[in-house]
Amino acid sequence: MPDFVARWRAIAMAALASLPVSIASAPALAIPEEAAIKKLAVVPVFLLTSEQGIPLPIPRGDNLILPMFLQKDRANQELTTFEKANPNAKAKISALPMNVANAKVNEMNIKLKESGKQIVTPVVGSKADMDQAVAILQKQGVSKEDIQKGLSIPVFFHKPFLTIKTPEGSRGVFFMTYQDATTAASKVQGTKPEILAVDLTNALAQIVDDKEDRFVFYPTKAFFALMKDQKASN
């Protein structure tokens, strides 16, 4: 197991001890990978699509690149660049839940398998969140080399874990932005919890590996904005 992952597991298991006793004593329930990925439904991504909403990957070498942006303004910059390079093409920016976008790309890659090509989907977040995650991990003692290898989509959590109430009970929360994690910590009375960072893949691995359903992802600002727009349009 890489040092980056092993160090995260040790920190996460220590933080798990802070979760409510009612959750810790619940019956063991293995979390399928599909169920873990479904928790990303509250994290919309913005990507380049046709007017019909079909993803438009960009050819690059032997593969096809389809960036997924966590911020709409960055996606709009990508659209502007695409339109300049392809003045006759009709494209738009579509917002999809990350789990849905992932499923669509998987379907497209199955169809592309015989051609030998593959769609690569880098998730592009803010530089500020990446810088904060790097600083946190370095403070935890993770080497620059391990960070470069293991960190692509930063996720933030707390030690001890902050929890929120859901219809299924209390759940530990992962945050997609440092600002949301900081805001949540500021609302804690008394000693403020420490903010830690990890890559999204390791957060999902922890959810899958755990024998109980203990975690959720906090909805991003983009999610709330889309819900507000949808409510207004209805």
C-alpha positions as CSV (number, residue, x, y, z in Angstrom):
1,M,0.0,0.0,0.0
2,P,1.5,3.4,-1.0
3,D,2.6,5.6,2.0
4,F,0.0,8.3,0.9
5,V,-2.9,5.8,1.2
6,A,-1.6,4.1,4.4
7,R,-1.1,7.5,6.1
8,W,-4.7,8.5,5.2
9,R,-6.1,5.3,6.5
10,A,-4.4,5.7,9.8
11,I,-5.6,9.3,10.2
12,A,-9.2,8.4,9.0
13,M,-9.5,5.4,11.4
14,A,-8.5,7.7,14.3
15,A,-11.1,10.2,13.2
16,L,-13.7,7.5,12.9
17,A,-13.6,7.1,16.7
18,S,-15.4,10.4,17.0
19,L,-18.5,9.3,15.2
20,P,-21.7,8.8,17.3
21,V,-21.9,5.6,19.3
22,S,-25.3,4.8,17.6
23,I,-23.5,4.6,14.3
24,A,-20.5,2.7,15.6
25,S,-22.8,0.0,17.0
26,A,-25.0,-0.3,13.9
27,P,-25.1,-3.7,12.1
28,A,-22.3,-4.2,9.6
29,L,-23.3,-3.3,6.1
30,A,-20.8,-3.5,3.3
31,I,-21.0,-0.5,1.0
32,P,-20.9,-1.4,-2.7
33,E,-18.7,0.8,-4.9
34,E,-21.7,1.8,-6.9
35,A,-23.4,3.1,-3.7
36,A,-20.3,5.0,-2.8
37,I,-20.1,6.7,-6.2
38,K,-23.8,7.6,-6.0
39,K,-23.0,9.8,-3.0
40,L,-21.4,12.1,-5.6
41,A,-24.8,13.1,-6.9
42,V,-24.5,16.3,-4.8
43,V,-21.3,17.3,-6.7
44,P,-22.2,18.6,-10.2
45,V,-19.5,18.8,-12.9
46,F,-19.6,21.0,-15.9
47,L,-18.5,19.6,-19.2
48,L,-18.5,20.3,-22.9
49,T,-21.5,18.7,-24.7
50,S,-23.4,18.8,-28.0
51,E,-26.7,20.7,-28.0
52,Q,-28.4,17.4,-27.3
53,G,-26.2,16.9,-24.1
54,I,-23.8,14.3,-25.5
55,P,-20.3,14.8,-24.1
56,L,-17.7,16.1,-26.6
57,P,-14.3,14.8,-25.8
58,I,-11.3,16.5,-27.5
59,P,-8.9,14.3,-29.5
60,R,-5.4,14.4,-28.0
61,G,-2.8,11.9,-29.1
62,D,-4.1,8.4,-28.8
63,N,-6.9,9.3,-26.4
64,L,-9.8,11.6,-26.0
65,I,-9.8,14.3,-23.3
66,L,-13.1,15.3,-21.5
67,P,-12.3,17.8,-18.7
68,M,-15.0,17.9,-16.0
69,F,-15.0,21.2,-14.2
70,L,-16.2,21.8,-10.6
71,Q,-16.7,25.5,-11.3
72,K,-18.9,26.7,-14.2
73,D,-16.7,29.7,-15.1
74,R,-13.8,27.4,-15.8
75,A,-16.0,25.3,-18.1
76,N,-17.1,28.5,-19.9
77,Q,-13.5,29.3,-20.6
78,E,-13.1,25.8,-22.1
79,L,-16.2,26.4,-24.3
80,T,-14.7,29.7,-25.6
81,T,-11.5,28.0,-26.5
82,F,-13.4,25.1,-28.2
83,E,-15.5,27.5,-30.3
84,K,-12.5,29.4,-31.5
85,A,-10.9,26.2,-32.6
86,N,-14.1,24.8,-34.1
87,P,-16.2,27.8,-35.3
88,N,-18.7,25.6,-37.1
89,A,-19.3,23.3,-34.2
90,K,-22.4,23.7,-32.0
91,A,-21.6,23.1,-28.3
92,K,-22.7,24.1,-24.9
93,I,-21.8,23.5,-21.2
94,S,-23.9,20.9,-19.5
95,A,-24.1,20.3,-15.7
96,L,-24.3,16.7,-14.6
97,P,-24.0,15.0,-11.2
98,M,-20.5,13.6,-11.0
99,N,-21.8,10.0,-10.7
100,V,-24.0,10.4,-13.8
101,A,-21.1,11.9,-15.8
102,N,-18.9,9.1,-14.7
103,A,-21.5,6.5,-15.9
104,K,-21.9,8.2,-19.3
105,V,-18.2,8.2,-19.9
106,N,-18.0,4.5,-18.9
107,E,-20.7,3.7,-21.5
108,M,-18.8,5.7,-24.2
109,N,-15.5,3.9,-23.3
110,I,-17.2,0.5,-23.7
111,K,-18.2,1.5,-27.3
112,L,-14.7,2.9,-28.0
113,K,-12.9,-0.2,-26.7
114,E,-12.5,-1.9,-30.1
115,S,-11.0,1.3,-31.6
116,G,-8.2,1.3,-29.0
117,K,-9.1,4.8,-27.8
118,Q,-10.2,5.8,-24.4
119,I,-11.9,8.9,-22.9
120,V,-9.8,10.4,-20.1
121,T,-11.7,12.7,-17.7
122,P,-9.6,14.9,-15.5
123,V,-11.7,16.7,-12.9
124,V,-10.6,20.3,-12.7
125,G,-11.2,22.1,-9.4
126,S,-9.9,25.4,-8.1
127,K,-6.2,26.1,-7.7
128,A,-6.9,27.5,-4.2
129,D,-8.3,24.2,-3.0
130,M,-5.4,22.2,-4.5
131,D,-2.9,24.6,-2.8
132,Q,-4.7,24.2,0.6
133,A,-4.7,20.4,0.2
134,V,-1.0,20.3,-0.6
135,A,-0.1,22.4,2.4
136,I,-2.2,20.3,4.7
137,L,-0.7,17.0,3.4
138,Q,2.8,18.4,3.7
139,K,2.0,19.4,7.3
140,Q,0.9,15.8,7.9
141,G,4.3,14.6,6.7
142,V,3.4,13.4,3.2
143,S,6.2,13.9,0.8
144,K,5.9,16.1,-2.3
145,E,6.5,13.0,-4.5
146,D,3.6,11.1,-2.9
147,I,1.4,14.2,-3.1
148,Q,2.1,14.6,-6.8
149,K,1.3,10.9,-7.4
150,G,-1.7,10.6,-5.2
151,L,-3.5,13.9,-5.2
152,S,-5.7,15.0,-8.2
153,I,-9.1,15.8,-6.7
154,P,-8.7,17.2,-3.2
155,V,-11.4,16.4,-0.6
156,F,-11.4,17.9,3.0
157,F,-12.6,16.4,6.3
158,H,-12.1,17.0,10.0
159,K,-10.5,15.4,12.9
160,P,-12.7,14.6,14.7
161,F,-15.1,14.0,11.9
162,L,-18.0,16.5,11.7
163,T,-21.4,14.9,11.3
164,I,-24.7,15.9,9.9
165,K,-28.2,14.4,10.4
166,T,-29.6,12.5,7.4
167,P,-32.8,10.5,7.1
168,E,-30.6,7.4,7.6
169,G,-28.9,8.8,10.7
170,S,-25.8,10.8,11.5
171,R,-23.0,10.7,8.8
172,G,-19.4,12.0,8.7
173,V,-19.0,14.6,6.1
174,F,-16.5,15.0,3.2
175,F,-16.2,18.5,1.7
176,M,-15.2,19.3,-1.9
177,T,-13.9,22.8,-1.0
178,Y,-11.7,24.1,1.7
179,Q,-14.0,27.0,2.2
180,D,-17.0,24.8,3.0
181,A,-14.8,22.7,5.4
182,T,-13.6,25.9,7.1
183,T,-17.2,27.3,7.4
184,A,-18.4,24.1,9.0
185,A,-15.5,24.1,11.5
186,S,-16.2,27.7,12.5
187,K,-19.7,26.6,13.7
188,V,-18.3,24.1,16.2
189,Q,-18.5,25.3,19.7
190,G,-15.3,25.1,21.8
191,T,-12.1,23.6,20.3
192,K,-12.1,23.8,16.5
193,P,-11.6,20.5,14.7
194,E,-8.5,20.1,12.5
195,I,-9.0,20.2,8.8
196,L,-7.4,17.4,6.9
197,A,-7.1,16.5,3.2
198,V,-7.2,13.5,1.0
199,D,-7.7,12.6,-2.7
200,L,-11.3,11.8,-3.8
201,T,-10.3,8.2,-4.8
202,N,-9.1,7.5,-1.3
203,A,-12.2,9.0,0.3
204,L,-14.3,6.7,-1.9
205,A,-12.1,3.8,-1.0
206,Q,-12.6,4.5,2.7
207,I,-16.4,4.6,2.2
208,V,-16.3,1.2,0.3
209,D,-13.9,-0.4,2.8
210,D,-15.9,0.6,5.8
211,K,-18.4,-2.0,7.1
212,E,-21.0,0.6,7.8
213,D,-22.6,3.4,5.9
214,R,-21.0,6.3,7.8
215,F,-20.2,9.1,5.2
216,V,-21.7,11.6,2.8
217,F,-20.4,14.3,0.6
218,Y,-21.5,17.9,1.4
219,P,-23.3,19.5,-1.6
220,T,-21.2,22.0,-3.4
221,K,-22.2,25.7,-4.0
222,A,-22.8,24.7,-7.7
223,F,-25.3,22.1,-6.5
224,F,-27.3,24.6,-4.5
225,A,-27.2,27.1,-7.4
226,L,-28.5,24.5,-9.8
227,M,-31.3,23.6,-7.4
228,K,-32.2,27.2,-7.0
229,D,-32.3,27.7,-10.8
230,Q,-34.3,24.5,-11.3
231,K,-36.8,25.7,-8.6
232,A,-37.2,29.1,-10.3
233,S,-37.7,27.5,-13.7
234,N,-40.4,25.2,-12.4
